[in-house]
Amino acid sequence: MRSYFIILLIVSGLWSCDKQKEISSTSPETWSKKTIDISKKDSLQYGKSYLSIYSQIYNLSEHNRYNLTSMVSLRNISDMDTIYILKASYYDTYGKSVRVYFDHPIYLSPLETAEIVIDEIDIEGGTGSNFIFEWKIPKGCPEPLFEAVMSSTMGTQGLSFVTQGIRIQ
């Protein structure tokens, strides 16, 4: 009986060590699952949105910076229509391109949200980083909502705030 218990402990321990592969939002395979051909959808309306992001904020002075984790939400706020995000481009404080997360159409089903996470250690964007999103929606459909939550914790202190995208075209 004791040997069965030990074997059960070993097997459950090995099972719990089996971690799922984490897929990053910077990985092309994350977005390839959502890729769609919209070339035959000719009645879609085009738009472009801007979203401010903060990879870092100043702390105590302009010479001290505090790193943040940023979670960017790409939201379809329609409860009836699928929308299409064509491109997600990330820029640093100086307007220089840091990376393009995807540059092919992806779809968001009604009320679906996709996320881009910028890790706390990724400070390429700096204190004034930006996203530009290009998108297409069916006529009469609400525009997508782009939001970012920046957060960090240190000890018992926590900091978080939100930014919201605006349409620029």
N, C-alpha and C positions, 0 to 999 in steps of 0.2 A: 504494500500500500504506500509506503514511504517512497519507494522508487517511482511509482506513478506520479506522485505529487512533485517530485524533483523534475521528472521529465516534463510535466505540464508547466512548471515554472520556466524551464529552459526554452520550451517551444513558445510560450507566450512572450518571453523576453526577446527572442529572435523576431517574432512577429511584430512587436512594437518598434523594433529598430528599422523595419522596412519603411523608409520614408518615401513619400511620393516625390517625383521629380518636380521641382518648382519651375514654373515657366515665367520668365520676366516679360514685362510689357515692352521691353526693347527687342525681344526676340521676334523674328519674322513669323515663326510658327504660331505665335499667339494670334496674329492678325490673319494668317492664311485661312484659318477656319471660318472667318467671317467674310471672306472675299466674295464678291458678286459681280457679274457682268451686267452693267446697266445700259449698254449701247442701244438696246431696243426700247428703252424707256425714254421717249422723246418729249414728254410733257412735264418734265421735272424742272423746278425752279432752282437756280444756283444762288448760293450765298457764301459768305466768308465771315468768320468771327475771330475776334482777338480775345485772348485771356492772359492776364498778368499772373506770374508765378514768382515765388520768392524761395530760392534755394538756400539763401542766407539772409539774415537781418543783422543790423548793427546792434551792438550791446555795449553800453556805457560810453562808447565813443566811436568815431568813424574808423578807428584802427582795430577794433574788436568786432569780430563777426561770430554769429551763432548759426550753426547749420540746422536746416529743417528738412523734414520729410514732406513731400508734396504728393497728394493724391488728386489726380485730375479726373473728373467725371464727364463723360460724353453721354448725354441723356436724350433719349427720344421721349418727349413729353406727350406725344400723341397716343391715345388709347385705341386708335383704329388703323393708322398708317405706318408702314415701314419707311424709314428714312435711310439716307446713304451719306456716309462721311467719306470724302474723296481723299483727303490728305491731312496728316497731323504733323506739323513742323514745329520744332523747338528751337528758340533763339536765346542767346545770352544777353547780358546787360547792354552790350554794345551793338546789338542787332545782328551779330554773326551767327550763322546757322550752327547749332550744336549737333542735332540729329533730326532725321525724319523718321517718325515711328512707322508710318506706312504712307505709300503714295499710290494706292489703288483703292477703288471703292470697296468699302465694307458696309454691311447693312446692320441696322439696329431695329429689331422688331418693336411693335408697340410697347411702350413703357420700359424698354430695355436700357440698361446702362453698361457702357464699357469703361474701363479704367486704365489710366496710365499712372504708374507710381515712380516718382523720382526719389531714390534712396537718399537718406541723410548724408551719406558720404559722397554723393554725386553733387559737387559744387560748381560744375562747369557753367551753369546758368548764371550764377552770381546773385547779386541783390536785386536785380531788375530783369529777370528772365521773362520770356513771353512764349505763347503758343499762337499759331495761326491755324485755324481749321477751315477747310473747304468742304462744302456739303451740298447735297441736292435733296429736295423734298417734293412730294406731290403737291399740286395746286390746292390751296385751302388748308394745308397741314400746318400745325404750329412749328415754328423754327426749333432746331435742337437747342438744348440748354447746356452750356459748358461752365463748369464750376471747378474750383480747386480748394482743397482744404490743406493748409500747411500746419504742421504740428511738430512738437518736440517735447521730450521730457528729460529732466535731469534731476536725479534724486527724488524729492517729493514735489518739485516744481513742474508745472505743465504749461505749455503755451500752444494755442491754436487760433487760427483765424481763416476766413473764407474770402475768396474773390469770385467774381462772376463775369463771364464773357459778355462782349457786346458785338453786335453785327457791324462790320465795317464795309460790306459790299453786298 
